[in-house]
Amino acid sequence: MNCHNVPLDAPILKKQNKILLMGNPNVGKSVFFTELTGIHAMSSNYTGTTVNFMEGRITIEEKEYTLIDVPGTYSLSPSSEAEAVATRFMESGAKAIICVLDASNLERNLRLALELQQFSIPILYTLNLTDVAQRHGISLNTAVLAKELGGPVISTIAVKKQGIKQLEKELALLLKDSDETNIQKSCDTCPFHNPNKSDSAKDLWARAKEINQRVSKKETSNPSFIDKLGDAMLKPFPGIPIALLVMFVTIALVIFGGRGLRAAALLPLVNGLIVPFFRNVFTAILPEGIFLNILIGEFGIFVISFEWILALIFPYVLLFYVAFTFLEDTGFLPRISVLFDNVMRKLGIQGGSLIYMIMGYGCAVPAIIGSRAATSRKERIVISAAICFAIPCISQTGAIISLLSAYAWWMIPAMLLFSLLLFILVTLVAGKVVKGNVEPLLLEVPNLLMPNPKAYGRKLLTRMKHFLREAEIPMMLAILIAALLAESGLLDAIAIYAQPIVSNWLGLPDQAVIALILGIVRREMSVAPLLALDLTALQAFVGGVVSLMYIPCISVFAILTKEFKIRVALLISVGTIFLAIFVGGFINQIAHLFL
Amino acid sequence: MSATTNLYAAQKNDILEITSVPKIDLLENIGLRSGTRLFIQNRYACGGPLLLRVEEAYNVALGKDIAIQIGVEHAGVS
């Protein structure tokens, strides 16, 4: 790697006033970013949460700077796409670096700090997670560390906002000094370009070890309850039973809690208050006709948008993220990656992929982006294919639960089982078809942590806001399409052409074609219209199966195109349509032989 | 110090010192390099990974395919 192959065309790289937040993965960089800029960056208790950079503006001493939350990296010799982003930022230069060090694991963190020093950019060091270090009996001398590193060191617990004010103060001083000394930055200061300036990896490790020995003292400490639980969750027993129990409780919370919330609060609110309100307003001011029907008719925007978004999907999305955000912040996800790695290897991928697949149950888009932390392209494609074919997003899951729960209790577990079988099949096939290697598991397992209530609440709120913002426009678009098709009579015409597939093969009513049309816009829309139809139990199950496997929504298609090029996006999308219709019809035809 | 063996074949809870590692960037970057001390905390069935406690500071899960390529020697009992 050298200075000349840096893609300097990216505008963010050209900015001169950058301050880079750098550090090993999972040391709390995104928490600092949130505190310093006020922009909420997602942070979780596992490596690879930030796979692309985030930028925000901060003002120090009346000067404006761009703070960049750089993806965590162990070294500047990148081993994943996400780590390569960090290297690119270092090569582009900066006004200053805030180097976040994990106080509970200093030596390895110091190695990166020493590597960063070779760029001659002023560095402010923050010794974060000092509470965890203390819990492990580690005490650190920050004054000696500052001397060894030749720069200011601040002790922090970022999630509790401890040390943030001091950090801001020290950063201002550092930037002032930097302006006064006016350090010349050019290719000559870059160790990639100037090998004489670069210490070997061996030297860096030796120096990191030496500094760590000088500044840290470890006393024997009794492990806390949370440490003991964290260790127990990593043992096959009781780790696997605990993991299965947690997953079972999460599913039960989403299904039963969602149904309860929907029935007790949201349905009465929507049907008893919101929809009648709009119906009264519009009937009072508009004459009868198509326009009024588009607003408050069968597929009326002011009827369907509240019924589907608020009453049908929102309760499941909320409860899923209540559970998922908690699990993500505790460090549960890397633990199940380790426990089930042997099973995942049999499927042709490694346990670390489970993290992204579970993320896919929330939304496919961040899951596919998150897989950038995976070490091979093959692994990323297999993960993305499994998510698109077999893992319903939470909005879609909510709609499927609403659809099936009206018939028989066993239909929901049957659908879960079907989804699991499909996941196994798709992963096996994709693993065989896609060329390349899947690297063995190599994953740092974080300490088990109890989430900070404020940080947890803020993250949950951000996720729900994001869901409502992201879902609103495509859903409104889908509902408008539905209203126009229904009111213009076009739906009936399309239904006649689609009859051989929808009615004859899938055994669904003709009008179910609307679900296949709207499903292209949003995944849950491939189910929601079915709720309004008078379906038999078999038709509902077939409808659920088709929806589960049906084409990823427009956003997923866009992200597949961006991450893997259009050929892969088209292959996955066309594959899902064919497989959904084939399998749905197959189940219908087989069932009719026995019914 | 005893004779060198591969990490996957080593005993659980024995303190081990790495003597050789394959050329994989992430291994070195994560701190698994010659001279690193560690012990096997957990071993998982059916060719599963090893859970390592590295330098008494952090845990790393390591797949069998890499573990068998890492040379270690016995350095005590944890």
HADDOCK unambig.tbl for C-alpha pairs under 7 A between the chains (distance, minus, plus):
assign (segid A and resid 74 and name CA) (segid B and resid 29 and name CA) 5.28 0.50 0.50
assign (segid A and resid 74 and name CA) (segid B and resid 30 and name CA) 6.18 0.50 0.50
assign (segid A and resid 75 and name CA) (segid B and resid 29 and name CA) 5.74 0.50 0.50
assign (segid A and resid 79 and name CA) (segid B and resid 25 and name CA) 6.18 0.50 0.50
assign (segid A and resid 79 and name CA) (segid B and resid 26 and name CA) 5.71 0.50 0.50
assign (segid A and resid 104 and name CA) (segid B and resid 57 and name CA) 6.85 0.50 0.50
assign (segid A and resid 105 and name CA) (segid B and resid 57 and name CA) 5.48 0.50 0.50
assign (segid A and resid 105 and name CA) (segid B and resid 58 and name CA) 6.63 0.50 0.50
assign (segid A and resid 108 and name CA) (segid B and resid 31 and name CA) 6.38 0.50 0.50
assign (segid A and resid 235 and name CA) (segid B and resid 42 and name CA) 6.35 0.50 0.50
assign (segid A and resid 236 and name CA) (segid B and resid 44 and name CA) 6.82 0.50 0.50
assign (segid A and resid 338 and name CA) (segid B and resid 61 and name CA) 6.55 0.50 0.50
assign (segid A and resid 341 and name CA) (segid B and resid 48 and name CA) 6.11 0.50 0.50
assign (segid A and resid 341 and name CA) (segid B and resid 49 and name CA) 6.92 0.50 0.50
assign (segid A and resid 342 and name CA) (segid B and resid 46 and name CA) 6.21 0.50 0.50
assign (segid A and resid 342 and name CA) (segid B and resid 47 and name CA) 6.15 0.50 0.50
assign (segid A and resid 342 and name CA) (segid B and resid 48 and name CA) 4.28 0.50 0.50
assign (segid A and resid 440 and name CA) (segid B and resid 63 and name CA) 4.91 0.50 0.50
assign (segid A and resid 440 and name CA) (segid B and resid 65 and name CA) 6.22 0.50 0.50
assign (segid A and resid 440 and name CA) (segid B and resid 66 and name CA) 6.72 0.50 0.50
assign (segid A and resid 441 and name CA) (segid B and resid 61 and name CA) 6.73 0.50 0.50
assign (segid A and resid 441 and name CA) (segid B and resid 62 and name CA) 5.39 0.50 0.50
assign (segid A and resid 441 and name CA) (segid B and resid 63 and name CA) 4.53 0.50 0.50
assign (segid A and resid 442 and name CA) (segid B and resid 60 and name CA) 6.97 0.50 0.50
assign (segid A and resid 442 and name CA) (segid B and resid 61 and name CA) 5.65 0.50 0.50
assign (segid A and resid 442 and name CA) (segid B and resid 62 and name CA) 4.72 0.50 0.50
assign (segid A and resid 442 and name CA) (segid B and resid 63 and name CA) 6.32 0.50 0.50
assign (segid A and resid 443 and name CA) (segid B and resid 60 and name CA) 5.58 0.50 0.50
assign (segid A and resid 443 and name CA) (segid B and resid 61 and name CA) 5.17 0.50 0.50
assign (segid A and resid 443 and name CA) (segid B and resid 62 and name CA) 6.72 0.50 0.50
assign (segid A and resid 444 and name CA) (segid B and resid 59 and name CA) 5.87 0.50 0.50
assign (segid A and resid 444 and name CA) (segid B and resid 60 and name CA) 4.35 0.50 0.50
assign (segid A and resid 444 and name CA) (segid B and resid 61 and name CA) 6.25 0.50 0.50
assign (segid A and resid 445 and name CA) (segid B and resid 59 and name CA) 5.31 0.50 0.50
assign (segid A and resid 445 and name CA) (segid B and resid 60 and name CA) 5.61 0.50 0.50
assign (segid A and resid 445 and name CA) (segid B and resid 61 and name CA) 6.77 0.50 0.50
